[in-house]
């Protein structure tokens, strides 16, 4: 069970130990302080200016990290003992380098080394959707479930897959990139170089490019289409991996709400006809906007337990 893996060595920590959690998205960076029980004590947000250089972006992240570390001790009486990162991908294993598709100034950026130098603490990292999978399996909608997928549908589309209680890593640590399942053959060109990927059809920027409207102002048709495309991708993964649950977060999915999830579930019901996949469900992430930082903290504690 994921929760047990995250918690198994916590009895050796001080009651006031905390993790510094960092979430790296396509449009913003978030930094927070998370207790060993998964409580988010504090957080700071950095909106990414894509005119910044890679070094300027890291400087802004550094300011937020220092602020949160100071607040951990000064305002919350907590001692930060480990750093966890959830990053948009692709990434190198343990965020030795990151190359988020939507952050062009960070290509092969040596994030882990820079954070170790900045904080003098152990640093552990993973993909943002894999981090969400840890969070939702620990405290959220997949708590107690050994086989599920977690997804982020936002500026990008990512995924993390748990099989038999273990988070899948893959050869390079990038397993679960459901955003690059093809859902529209000969569809739009994706930033990965392919065509018709879920991310190229259902992410926030894709929706705006297709409809001429930001995803914060969707039509009913847009919400239904997006749900159907996500349901199509989830059905493919569910049929291949024998999954009965997918948990979805991210600003697009959660912003579109019930209309999106109803369309996704209907498509899932239509396409999961093989006996073992029938009844597969797609549900909203329970941890909402705290999930990414709780997930990054889960990555931190999990890595610390294994070190």
Legacy VTK file of the C-alpha trace (Angstrom):
# vtk DataFile Version 3.0
C-alpha trace
ASCII
DATASET POLYDATA
POINTS 307 float
0.000 0.000 0.000
1.307 3.428 -0.923
0.383 5.031 2.387
2.345 2.427 4.307
5.413 2.949 2.138
5.299 6.702 2.696
4.804 6.395 6.453
6.879 3.364 7.409
9.867 5.264 8.831
8.083 8.283 10.204
8.388 7.002 13.752
12.095 7.879 13.485
11.344 11.546 12.694
10.700 14.399 15.072
7.059 15.410 15.462
7.982 18.793 13.985
9.793 17.519 10.896
8.387 18.646 7.568
9.036 18.353 3.861
9.620 21.242 1.494
7.353 20.439 -1.454
7.864 21.890 -4.936
5.380 21.561 -7.800
6.584 22.563 -11.261
3.793 23.175 -13.732
3.665 24.740 -17.162
2.507 28.187 -16.014
3.447 28.330 -12.338
5.735 26.991 -9.640
4.385 26.230 -6.178
6.409 25.718 -3.005
4.946 24.573 0.284
5.572 23.059 3.689
3.914 19.687 4.342
3.896 17.772 7.613
4.561 14.066 7.896
0.774 13.588 8.159
0.195 15.280 4.818
-1.021 18.619 6.192
-0.125 21.593 3.999
0.997 24.301 6.437
2.052 27.036 4.048
2.661 27.728 0.372
3.912 30.291 -2.110
3.206 30.655 -5.811
5.437 31.875 -8.635
3.804 32.717 -11.960
6.196 31.837 -14.776
7.147 34.633 -17.142
8.249 32.795 -20.271
10.493 35.751 -21.141
12.720 34.857 -18.197
15.910 32.936 -18.816
16.410 29.576 -17.178
18.555 31.178 -14.492
16.024 33.925 -13.815
13.337 31.293 -13.376
15.479 29.359 -10.911
16.221 32.604 -9.036
12.475 33.137 -8.578
12.079 29.554 -7.391
14.992 30.043 -4.986
13.317 33.064 -3.385
10.137 31.073 -2.797
12.113 28.131 -1.382
14.003 30.354 1.064
10.796 32.106 2.110
9.012 28.827 2.811
11.954 27.362 4.721
12.041 30.478 6.893
8.285 30.326 7.467
8.473 26.635 8.334
10.648 27.365 11.340
9.606 30.919 12.211
5.818 30.634 11.787
5.073 26.935 12.183
7.815 25.637 14.465
8.727 22.966 11.924
12.115 21.773 10.731
12.460 21.005 7.021
14.431 17.756 6.680
13.801 16.742 3.052
12.793 18.251 -0.306
10.303 16.694 -2.705
9.609 17.744 -6.299
6.773 16.940 -8.677
7.606 18.235 -12.153
5.934 18.365 -15.521
7.884 16.146 -17.890
9.771 14.697 -19.389
12.268 14.342 -16.567
15.384 12.349 -15.866
15.062 9.946 -12.954
14.859 11.709 -9.572
14.768 15.094 -11.387
18.513 14.982 -12.016
17.464 17.029 -15.034
14.048 18.245 -16.163
12.784 19.345 -19.584
9.116 20.336 -19.197
7.598 20.612 -22.664
5.969 23.949 -21.845
9.005 25.547 -20.140
11.420 26.015 -23.010
14.070 27.771 -20.902
14.506 24.620 -18.821
15.884 22.007 -21.186
18.013 19.394 -19.418
18.009 21.731 -16.426
20.007 20.165 -13.531
17.281 20.758 -10.956
18.244 18.259 -8.286
21.862 19.438 -8.030
20.762 23.061 -7.852
18.233 22.345 -5.112
20.720 20.316 -3.077
23.143 23.257 -3.252
20.386 25.718 -2.335
18.911 23.808 0.616
21.711 21.477 1.811
19.005 18.804 2.153
18.282 15.490 0.423
16.167 16.061 -2.690
13.833 13.509 -4.296
11.715 14.124 -7.361
9.307 12.570 -9.829
6.767 13.520 -12.474
3.935 15.763 -11.300
1.187 13.287 -12.137
3.136 10.444 -10.517
3.382 12.630 -7.430
-0.380 13.154 -7.581
-0.820 9.378 -7.731
1.156 9.051 -4.498
-0.917 11.783 -2.863
-4.298 10.386 -3.906
-3.247 6.862 -2.925
-2.025 8.124 0.445
-4.820 10.477 1.488
-7.210 10.959 -1.410
-9.689 9.285 -3.736
-7.526 6.167 -4.243
-6.721 5.570 -0.572
-6.646 1.820 0.043
-6.617 0.998 -3.686
-3.676 -1.006 -5.069
-4.360 -0.559 -8.808
-5.273 2.825 -10.269
-4.167 5.704 -12.479
-3.970 9.375 -11.523
-4.111 12.090 -14.163
-3.564 15.827 -14.416
-5.567 17.602 -17.140
-4.409 21.199 -17.129
-1.934 23.190 -19.231
-0.446 19.772 -19.928
-1.777 16.243 -19.485
0.178 13.732 -17.416
-0.394 10.492 -15.580
0.895 8.168 -12.910
0.026 4.479 -12.664
-0.019 2.281 -9.567
-0.033 -1.498 -10.055
-0.134 -3.940 -7.148
0.576 -1.080 -4.759
3.718 0.083 -6.602
4.084 3.303 -8.578
5.352 2.460 -12.056
8.607 4.156 -13.035
9.609 2.775 -16.435
13.096 2.753 -17.952
13.687 6.501 -17.493
11.172 7.303 -14.745
8.555 8.617 -17.210
5.986 5.805 -17.074
2.365 6.910 -17.178
2.508 9.711 -19.765
-1.123 9.217 -20.752
-1.084 12.679 -22.324
0.683 11.115 -25.289
-1.837 8.368 -25.934
-3.227 9.082 -29.413
-6.946 9.893 -29.213
-7.424 11.595 -32.604
-5.529 9.859 -35.422
-4.104 12.531 -37.751
-5.112 15.143 -35.171
-3.269 18.267 -34.065
0.509 18.341 -33.862
1.672 17.814 -30.285
4.626 19.508 -28.616
6.171 16.037 -28.278
6.346 15.797 -32.081
3.454 13.380 -32.570
-0.083 13.983 -33.780
-3.429 13.548 -32.090
-2.059 13.057 -28.573
-4.494 13.663 -25.723
-2.395 16.656 -24.647
-2.634 18.162 -28.150
-6.438 17.834 -28.092
-7.561 18.268 -24.474
-5.048 20.453 -22.605
-5.831 24.069 -21.770
-3.726 25.566 -24.608
-5.129 23.027 -27.075
-8.706 23.882 -26.119
-8.020 27.594 -26.612
-6.342 26.958 -29.979
-9.243 24.803 -31.181
-12.137 26.909 -29.886
-10.727 30.428 -29.678
-11.899 30.581 -26.058
-9.833 30.114 -22.891
-10.590 26.940 -20.932
-11.986 29.130 -18.152
-14.851 30.045 -20.517
-15.827 26.684 -22.035
-18.971 25.868 -23.939
-20.961 22.782 -23.036
-19.713 21.138 -26.235
-16.095 21.797 -25.291
-16.533 20.237 -21.857
-18.199 17.167 -23.346
-15.589 16.752 -26.093
-12.745 17.056 -23.591
-14.354 14.496 -21.303
-14.859 12.073 -24.159
-11.236 12.348 -25.263
-9.971 11.790 -21.728
-12.360 8.844 -21.382
-10.971 7.405 -24.618
-7.399 7.543 -23.315
-8.365 6.169 -19.899
-10.234 3.282 -21.527
-7.134 2.310 -23.493
-4.998 2.247 -20.352
-7.686 0.467 -18.299
-8.056 -2.253 -20.921
-4.310 -2.792 -21.158
-3.476 -2.696 -17.441
-6.604 -4.112 -15.793
-7.485 -0.913 -13.906
-10.835 -0.125 -12.312
-10.132 3.414 -11.066
-8.732 6.625 -12.525
-8.455 9.775 -10.411
-8.290 13.060 -12.335
-7.111 16.463 -11.168
-5.898 19.628 -12.867
-7.532 22.965 -13.592
-9.223 21.891 -16.831
-10.794 18.690 -15.512
-11.835 20.102 -12.147
-12.919 23.388 -13.724
-15.192 21.604 -16.212
-16.630 19.602 -13.331
-19.628 17.280 -13.575
-20.153 17.727 -17.323
-16.576 16.641 -18.036
-16.698 13.651 -15.693
-20.077 12.460 -16.964
-18.822 12.521 -20.569
-15.608 10.754 -19.599
-17.477 8.060 -17.668
-19.914 7.480 -20.522
-17.018 6.966 -22.939
-15.287 4.692 -20.464
-18.444 2.586 -20.156
-18.689 2.319 -23.948
-15.061 1.320 -24.500
-14.299 -0.872 -21.478
-16.221 -3.925 -22.632
-13.707 -6.652 -21.897
-14.879 -8.443 -18.759
-12.083 -7.421 -16.389
-12.338 -3.717 -17.311
-16.116 -3.374 -17.097
-17.213 -1.030 -14.375
-14.024 1.062 -14.514
-14.589 4.455 -12.894
-13.181 7.940 -13.432
-13.495 10.313 -10.460
-12.251 13.767 -9.416
-9.085 14.040 -7.361
-10.100 14.474 -3.721
-7.170 16.647 -2.642
-8.040 19.416 -5.134
-5.457 22.201 -5.362
-3.436 20.819 -2.432
-2.793 17.548 -4.273
0.315 18.595 -6.225
2.171 19.820 -3.137
1.026 16.918 -0.966
2.202 14.674 -3.799
5.604 16.333 -3.945
5.899 15.796 -0.193
4.917 12.148 -0.638
7.755 11.821 -3.163
10.087 13.304 -0.544
9.093 10.958 2.285
9.069 7.945 -0.021
12.572 8.729 -1.249
13.808 9.367 2.270
12.462 5.979 3.386
14.322 4.250 0.581
17.645 6.039 1.062
LINES 1 308
307 0 1 2 3 4 5 6 7 8 9 10 11 12 13 14 15 16 17 18 19 20 21 22 23 24 25 26 27 28 29 30 31 32 33 34 35 36 37 38 39 40 41 42 43 44 45 46 47 48 49 50 51 52 53 54 55 56 57 58 59 60 61 62 63 64 65 66 67 68 69 70 71 72 73 74 75 76 77 78 79 80 81 82 83 84 85 86 87 88 89 90 91 92 93 94 95 96 97 98 99 100 101 102 103 104 105 106 107 108 109 110 111 112 113 114 115 116 117 118 119 120 121 122 123 124 125 126 127 128 129 130 131 132 133 134 135 136 137 138 139 140 141 142 143 144 145 146 147 148 149 150 151 152 153 154 155 156 157 158 159 160 161 162 163 164 165 166 167 168 169 170 171 172 173 174 175 176 177 178 179 180 181 182 183 184 185 186 187 188 189 190 191 192 193 194 195 196 197 198 199 200 201 202 203 204 205 206 207 208 209 210 211 212 213 214 215 216 217 218 219 220 221 222 223 224 225 226 227 228 229 230 231 232 233 234 235 236 237 238 239 240 241 242 243 244 245 246 247 248 249 250 251 252 253 254 255 256 257 258 259 260 261 262 263 264 265 266 267 268 269 270 271 272 273 274 275 276 277 278 279 280 281 282 283 284 285 286 287 288 289 290 291 292 293 294 295 296 297 298 299 300 301 302 303 304 305 306
